[in-house]
Amino acid sequence: MATKGYQHLTLDQRCQIYALLKRGHSKAQIAEDLNVHRTTVGREIRRNMGKRGYRHKQADEKAINRRSLASQRPKKMTPELISIIREKLTFYQWSPEQITGWLKQNTTLSISHECIYQYIVADKKTGGILYLHLRRKKKKYNKRIGKTAGRGLIPGRIDIDERPEIVNAKERVGDFEIDTVIGKNHQGAIVTMVERKTKLTKLVLIQHKTEAETSEALISALDGIKQHVTSLTADNGKEFAGHRKVAQALDAIVYFAKPYHSWERGLNENTNGLVRQYFPKKTDFTKLTYEEVRLVENKLNNRPRKTLNFQTPIQSFLALTGVALHC
């Protein structure tokens, strides 16, 4: 009697099992004839039995399909991989896709972002909090009625229709989208600026969302790289009413999106969503420090982006301008 452990059976062996079963042989007898362990025969019949009993062709197809599915299952999470995933999620707030891209570019480790999501789901089921570091769904867009809702009336505004096509195509460095993120009870704000091609982000904390403070924040944040600032595209908030002062200081043109057309500044809207990961809507901005905001700016500029082939904005800006920014 053979004492071998479990092994994969061939189609010929399955054909023999089928024939011997038809003759009334026991599982032990079949195992002896095939020179395999009797548990191998028992498992084979149990797992690959069909509605019409055991048939060798059907059994072989079932076994092949089962092995194919097994090869697609998530790779085993090693302690090293788990440590990296948890760090990138909890400290840097990277998305699973960004982690996958970074691993591929910078290490010999490899795992799909779907596997990382599965790991996060499993962690949540056991009481873990990794899921809290994922992006939140944005608030539903509330459609406004009427074309004269009070916005878009900024004196001297240049409409986005006049913006050159090269800006839309993202073919050059120097075109920024600008906006503000508001704190709890409408107190305090963060002025956000993001460059369309490299995704370079600038964040400035202001105490009051006024025209004067907003203009000063834009000028101070971009002055050091103003040779690489060609245009800015804003929404129609009154805080951007000082656009002519900003344009003169930075030697750039300020365009305005159409009222309530947030998709015309889609990159900026996405960036604001990233900022909200760190400063949710109930955050009291009056208690924030400039250092805390700068830390978030650094994190955003040093996280790999899929649209940049998983380079960081800092790396992309350096490659295209030769300017090394210290973030």
C-alpha positions in Angstrom: 0.0 0.0 0.0 1.4 3.4 -1.0 2.1 5.9 1.8 2.5 9.0 -0.4 0.9 12.3 0.7 -1.6 14.3 -1.4 -0.6 15.1 -5.0 -2.2 16.5 -8.0 -3.8 13.9 -10.2 -3.6 13.7 -14.0 -6.4 13.3 -16.4 -5.3 9.7 -17.1 -5.5 9.0 -13.3 -8.9 10.5 -13.1 -10.0 8.3 -16.0 -8.8 5.3 -14.1 -10.7 6.4 -11.0 -13.8 6.8 -13.0 -13.5 3.3 -14.5 -12.6 1.6 -11.2 -15.6 3.3 -9.5 -17.8 1.9 -12.2 -16.5 -1.6 -11.5 -17.4 -1.2 -7.8 -13.8 -0.8 -6.4 -13.4 0.8 -3.0 -11.4 4.0 -2.5 -8.6 2.0 -0.8 -8.4 -0.4 -3.8 -8.3 2.5 -6.3 -5.5 4.2 -4.3 -3.5 1.0 -4.3 -3.9 0.6 -8.1 -2.9 4.2 -8.7 0.0 4.1 -6.1 -1.4 7.1 -4.3 -2.6 7.6 -0.7 -6.2 6.7 -0.1 -6.9 10.3 1.2 -5.9 11.6 -2.2 -8.6 9.5 -3.9 -11.2 10.4 -1.2 -10.5 14.1 -1.6 -10.5 13.9 -5.4 -14.0 12.3 -5.4 -15.4 14.6 -2.8 -14.2 17.8 -4.3 -14.9 17.0 -8.0 -18.1 15.1 -7.8 -20.9 16.4 -10.1 -24.7 16.0 -10.1 -24.3 12.8 -12.2 -21.6 11.4 -10.0 -17.8 11.3 -10.6 -16.8 11.9 -14.2 -13.2 12.2 -15.1 -13.4 15.1 -17.7 -15.6 17.2 -15.4 -13.3 16.4 -12.5 -10.3 17.5 -14.4 -11.9 20.8 -15.4 -13.0 21.6 -11.9 -9.4 21.0 -10.6 -7.9 23.2 -13.2 -10.4 26.0 -12.5 -9.7 25.7 -8.8 -5.9 26.0 -9.3 -6.4 29.0 -11.6 -8.5 30.9 -8.9 -6.0 30.0 -6.3 -3.2 31.7 -8.3 -5.2 34.9 -8.4 -5.6 35.1 -4.6 -3.8 37.9 -2.8 -0.2 37.4 -2.1 0.8 36.6 1.5 1.3 39.8 3.6 4.9 39.6 5.0 5.7 41.5 8.2 7.9 43.9 6.1 5.1 44.6 3.6 2.5 45.1 6.4 4.8 47.5 8.1 5.3 49.6 5.0 1.5 49.6 4.2 0.6 50.7 7.7 3.2 53.5 7.7 2.1 54.9 4.3 -1.6 54.7 5.3 -1.4 56.1 8.8 1.4 58.6 8.7 1.4 59.8 5.0 -2.3 59.1 4.2 -1.3 57.6 0.9 -4.0 55.7 -1.1 -3.6 51.9 -1.7 -2.9 52.7 -5.4 -0.1 55.2 -4.4 1.4 52.6 -2.1 1.4 50.0 -4.9 3.0 52.4 -7.4 5.7 53.5 -4.9 6.6 49.9 -4.0 7.0 49.1 -7.7 9.2 52.1 -8.3 11.3 51.9 -5.2 11.5 48.4 -3.9 11.5 44.7 -5.0 8.2 44.2 -3.2 5.0 44.0 -5.2 1.3 43.9 -4.3 -1.8 45.1 -6.0 -3.9 47.9 -4.5 -6.9 45.6 -4.5 -5.0 43.4 -2.0 -4.2 46.4 0.2 -7.9 47.3 0.2 -8.7 43.7 1.2 -6.2 44.0 4.0 -7.8 47.3 5.2 -11.3 45.7 5.1 -10.0 42.7 7.1 -8.4 45.1 9.6 -11.7 46.9 10.1 -13.6 43.7 10.7 -11.2 42.9 13.6 -11.7 46.4 15.1 -8.8 48.1 13.3 -8.8 51.7 12.2 -6.8 51.7 9.0 -9.9 52.5 7.0 -10.2 55.9 8.8 -7.1 57.0 6.8 -8.7 56.5 3.5 -10.2 59.4 1.5 -13.7 60.4 2.5 -16.5 60.8 0.0 -17.1 64.4 -1.0 -20.3 66.2 -0.1 -23.0 66.1 -2.8 -23.0 68.9 -5.2 -26.0 71.2 -4.7 -27.2 72.6 -8.0 -27.9 76.3 -8.0 -30.7 77.8 -10.1 -30.2 81.0 -12.0 -27.2 82.7 -13.5 -27.1 85.7 -11.2 -26.6 84.0 -7.8 -24.3 86.7 -6.6 -21.0 85.2 -7.7 -18.9 86.0 -10.8 -19.3 89.8 -10.2 -15.7 90.5 -9.3 -14.5 93.7 -11.0 -12.0 93.2 -13.9 -12.3 89.4 -13.8 -11.0 87.5 -16.9 -13.2 84.6 -17.7 -11.8 81.1 -18.2 -13.0 81.2 -21.8 -10.1 83.5 -22.5 -7.5 81.1 -21.0 -5.1 79.7 -23.6 -5.6 76.1 -24.8 -2.1 75.3 -23.7 -3.3 75.6 -20.1 -6.1 73.1 -20.7 -3.7 70.7 -22.3 -1.3 70.9 -19.3 1.6 71.1 -21.6 3.7 73.5 -19.6 4.7 74.2 -16.0 3.3 77.4 -14.4 -0.5 77.2 -14.5 -1.9 77.1 -11.0 -5.5 76.6 -9.7 -6.3 78.5 -6.4 -9.0 78.2 -3.8 -9.7 78.4 0.0 -10.6 75.8 2.5 -12.7 77.1 5.3 -12.4 76.3 9.0 -15.1 75.5 11.6 -17.8 78.2 12.0 -16.2 80.0 8.9 -13.3 81.1 11.1 -9.8 80.9 9.5 -9.0 79.5 6.1 -6.2 77.8 4.2 -5.4 79.2 0.8 -4.6 76.3 -1.6 -2.6 76.5 -4.7 -1.8 73.6 -7.1 0.2 73.5 -10.3 -1.7 71.7 -13.1 1.2 69.8 -14.7 3.4 68.8 -11.7 0.7 68.8 -9.0 3.0 70.9 -6.8 0.9 72.2 -3.9 1.2 75.3 -1.7 -0.8 75.8 1.4 -1.0 79.0 3.5 -3.0 79.5 6.7 -4.8 82.8 7.1 -6.8 84.1 10.0 -9.5 85.8 8.0 -10.7 85.1 4.5 -10.4 88.6 3.3 -9.2 90.0 0.0 -6.1 91.5 1.6 -5.0 88.3 3.5 -5.8 86.0 0.6 -3.8 88.2 -1.9 -0.8 88.4 0.5 -0.9 84.6 1.0 -0.8 84.0 -2.8 2.0 86.4 -3.4 4.2 85.2 -0.5 3.7 81.5 -1.3 4.5 81.9 -5.0 7.0 84.7 -5.0 10.0 82.3 -4.7 9.1 80.5 -7.9 7.3 83.3 -9.7 9.5 82.8 -12.8 7.6 79.5 -13.1 4.1 81.1 -12.5 2.3 82.0 -15.7 -1.4 81.9 -14.8 -3.8 81.3 -11.9 -7.4 80.1 -12.1 -9.7 80.9 -9.2 -13.3 80.5 -8.3 -15.5 83.6 -7.9 -15.2 84.0 -4.1 -14.8 87.6 -3.0 -11.5 86.8 -1.3 -10.0 86.8 -4.9 -11.2 90.3 -5.6 -7.6 91.5 -5.3 -6.6 89.5 -8.3 -5.0 92.5 -10.1 -2.6 93.0 -7.3 -1.7 89.3 -7.3 -1.3 89.3 -11.1 1.0 92.4 -11.0 3.2 91.0 -8.2 3.7 87.6 -9.8 3.7 88.9 -13.4 0.9 86.4 -14.2 -2.7 86.4 -15.4 -5.6 85.5 -13.1 -8.5 83.7 -14.8 -11.9 83.0 -13.2 -13.9 79.8 -13.6 -17.6 80.2 -14.4 -19.8 80.5 -11.2 -20.6 77.1 -9.7 -18.5 75.3 -12.4 -16.2 73.6 -9.8 -15.2 71.0 -12.4 -13.3 73.7 -14.3 -10.8 73.6 -11.4 -11.0 69.9 -10.9 -7.4 69.4 -9.7 -7.8 72.1 -7.1 -11.1 70.5 -5.9 -9.3 67.2 -5.6 -6.4 68.9 -3.7 -8.9 70.4 -1.3 -10.2 66.9 -0.7 -6.7 65.8 0.2 -6.3 68.7 2.6 -9.6 67.7 4.3 -8.1 64.3 5.1 -5.9 66.2 7.6 -8.2 69.0 8.5 -11.9 67.7 8.5 -14.7 70.2 8.2 -15.2 70.5 12.0 -11.5 71.5 12.5 -11.0 74.8 14.4 -8.6 76.6 12.1 -8.0 79.3 14.7 -6.1 76.6 16.7 -4.0 75.5 13.8 -0.3 76.5 13.6 1.6 77.5 10.4 3.9 74.5 11.1 1.0 72.0 11.0 -0.2 73.4 7.7 3.3 73.3 6.3 3.7 69.6 7.4 0.6 68.7 5.4 1.9 70.7 2.4 5.1 68.6 2.6 3.2 65.4 2.8 1.2 66.2 -0.3 4.3 67.2 -2.3 6.1 64.1 -1.3 3.4 61.5 -2.0 3.6 59.6 -5.4 0.9 60.4 -7.9 -0.5 58.0 -10.5 -0.8 60.8 -13.1 3.0 61.5 -12.6 3.8 57.8 -13.1 4.1 57.6 -9.3 6.7 60.4 -9.1 6.1 63.0 -6.4 5.2 66.6 -7.3 8.6 67.7 -5.9 10.4 65.3 -8.2 8.3 66.3 -11.2 8.8 70.0 -10.6 12.5 69.5 -10.3 12.7 67.5 -13.5 10.8 70.1 -15.5 12.2 73.3 -14.0 15.5 72.4 -12.5 14.3 74.0 -9.2 14.8 71.9 -6.1 12.2 72.8 -3.5 12.9 71.8 0.1 9.8 70.1 1.4 
